[in-house]
């Protein structure tokens, strides 16, 4: 069983939307059973899942026994992938989630403030010796700052080669528990999610597929 955590100190990074989309795409691509866990007190991922008509992915809540205990139970039950959403702040919860994760995904909008804010999450991953991946999210097409953000982030960790662009269908799909893959239409968003999951899957099994990989020094705190 693999565990992916979506973490970002910056609110509005899109981690909840991406967590739900990646969980659905992983299930669609045969990587399941997939379970979602929401550790954010705001409960946005829980609300999205409750509005969802499809049975998959599954959803689990953290019990009084703690995350490590619950993950062991899920593993014994035959779950293959767990996707965890975390609070938009550096809390003890994030440290506990990162500690149990095989891969930490840090969504980052291509703005100077968002790039600086990623530093605190990176420090947690470094302290716990956990692999991380940056995802550039909500980017504007052909904006120069998007390329600049990718280059800046690549000095501090792996950057997903697929950029997720700002489109209304992401917000629309989350209203009623769906994803862009389930809306239909001619949007490029489903292709981006498919490519992103392919990249994350390879990272989980230790395969490097991105030209934007780096093992340079970690960035400092925000």
Buried (B, 14 or more C-beta within 10 A) or exposed (E): BBBBBBBBBBEEBBBBBBBBBBBBBBBBEEBBBBBBBBBBEEBBBBBBBEEBEEEBBBBBEBEEEEBEEBBBEBBEEEBBBBBBBBBBBBBEBBBBBBBBBBBBBBBBBBBEEBBBBBBBBBBBBBEBEBBBBBBBBBBEEEEEBBBEBBEBBBEBBBBBBBBBBBBEBBEEBBEEBBBBBBBEEEBEBBEBBBBBBBBBBEBBEEEEBBEBBBEEEBBEEB
